[in-house]
């Protein structure tokens, strides 16, 4: 019996960690699908599109294959869309379960070491949120429960 991609996907998605990562990429795949459909409708090859944009075929290929590895600028996406006869639109959609800064209580003490340890752990994850060293160093200087201005 031959294993197919569908069989592999079904077996992999049984694992909760794999399912979570896969579902996290859904928006990225939707964007890639739109980009590829637009080029297909225009009937252009990657090379032809690259010539219209003023870049190389390999740059177009990178843009169309791995958004997570290569994050194109808004300008690049605008040029891509324009070369295909489209207009780029970006929308922010509020998530119901996300708490905004204004909804948080303001007098909550913060354990800077715990935040710092958590941020370092995130930096080590494969697809985790990246925190810059400058931001980590800013967190180091804060005392427990105090704002940056009051910590000095």
C-alpha positions in Angstrom: 0.0 0.0 0.0 1.3 3.4 -1.0 1.3 6.3 1.5 -0.2 9.4 0.0 0.0 13.0 1.1 -3.6 12.9 2.3 -2.8 9.8 4.5 0.3 11.5 6.0 -1.7 14.7 6.6 -4.5 12.8 8.4 -2.0 11.0 10.6 -0.1 14.1 11.4 -3.1 16.2 12.2 -4.1 13.8 14.9 -1.3 15.2 17.1 -2.6 18.3 18.9 0.8 20.2 18.5 0.9 19.6 14.8 -2.8 20.6 14.4 -2.2 23.8 16.3 0.8 24.8 14.1 -1.1 23.8 10.9 -4.1 25.9 11.9 -1.8 28.8 12.7 -0.6 28.9 9.1 -4.2 29.0 7.7 -4.1 32.8 7.0 -0.7 32.6 5.4 -1.9 29.8 3.0 -5.0 31.9 2.2 -2.7 34.8 1.2 -0.5 32.5 -0.9 -3.6 31.0 -2.6 -4.8 34.5 -3.6 -1.4 35.5 -4.9 -1.1 32.3 -7.0 -4.7 32.5 -8.3 -4.1 36.2 -9.4 -1.0 35.2 -11.4 -2.8 32.2 -12.9 -5.7 34.4 -14.0 -3.3 36.9 -15.6 -1.7 34.0 -17.5 1.8 35.1 -16.6 4.9 33.1 -15.7 7.1 34.0 -12.7 9.7 35.3 -15.2 7.1 37.5 -17.0 5.8 38.9 -13.8 9.3 39.5 -12.5 10.1 41.6 -15.6 7.0 43.7 -15.0 7.9 44.3 -11.4 11.6 44.9 -12.1 12.9 42.0 -10.1 14.1 38.4 -10.7 12.2 35.2 -11.2 13.7 33.8 -8.0 12.4 36.7 -6.0 8.9 36.1 -7.3 9.3 32.4 -6.5 10.3 33.2 -2.9 7.3 35.4 -2.5 5.0 32.8 -3.8 6.3 29.8 -1.8 7.2 30.8 1.8 5.7 33.9 3.3 6.9 32.8 6.8 10.5 32.5 5.7 10.5 35.6 3.5 8.3 38.5 4.5 7.8 40.9 1.6 7.3 44.5 2.2 3.9 46.2 1.5 5.6 48.0 -1.4 6.6 44.7 -3.0 3.1 43.3 -2.6 1.7 46.5 -4.1 4.0 46.1 -7.2 3.1 42.5 -7.5 -0.7 43.2 -7.3 -0.4 46.2 -9.7 1.6 44.1 -12.3 -1.4 41.7 -12.3 -4.0 44.4 -12.6 -5.0 44.2 -8.9 -5.0 46.6 -6.0 -3.6 45.5 -2.6 -5.9 45.8 0.4 -4.8 45.0 4.0 -7.4 44.6 6.7 -7.2 44.1 10.5 -9.8 41.9 11.9 -10.4 42.0 15.7 -10.1 38.6 17.4 -12.8 38.1 20.0 -10.6 36.3 22.5 -7.7 38.8 22.6 -7.5 41.2 25.5 -6.4 44.7 24.6 -4.1 46.9 26.7 -7.0 49.1 27.8 -8.9 46.1 29.1 -6.0 45.1 31.4 -6.0 46.3 35.0 -3.2 49.0 35.4 -2.0 48.2 38.9 -1.0 44.6 38.3 2.5 43.9 39.6 4.9 42.6 37.0 7.6 40.0 37.7 10.2 41.2 35.2 12.3 38.1 35.6 9.3 35.9 34.8 8.5 38.0 31.7 12.2 37.9 30.7 12.4 34.1 31.1 9.2 33.7 29.1 10.5 36.0 26.3 13.7 34.1 26.1 11.8 30.9 25.8 9.8 32.3 23.0 13.0 33.3 21.2 14.1 29.7 21.2 10.9 28.4 19.6 10.9 27.5 15.9 7.9 29.5 14.9 7.5 31.5 18.2 7.3 35.2 18.5 10.7 36.9 18.3 11.7 39.4 20.9 14.5 41.7 20.2 17.5 42.0 22.6 16.8 45.7 23.0 13.3 44.9 24.3 14.7 42.2 26.6 17.2 44.6 28.0 14.5 47.2 28.6 12.6 44.6 30.7 15.6 43.8 32.8 15.8 47.4 34.0 12.3 47.5 35.4 11.5 46.7 39.0 8.6 44.6 40.1 5.3 46.4 39.5 6.8 49.7 38.4 6.6 51.5 35.2 9.8 52.4 33.4 9.7 56.0 34.5 9.1 55.1 38.2 11.7 52.4 38.2 14.6 54.9 37.9 
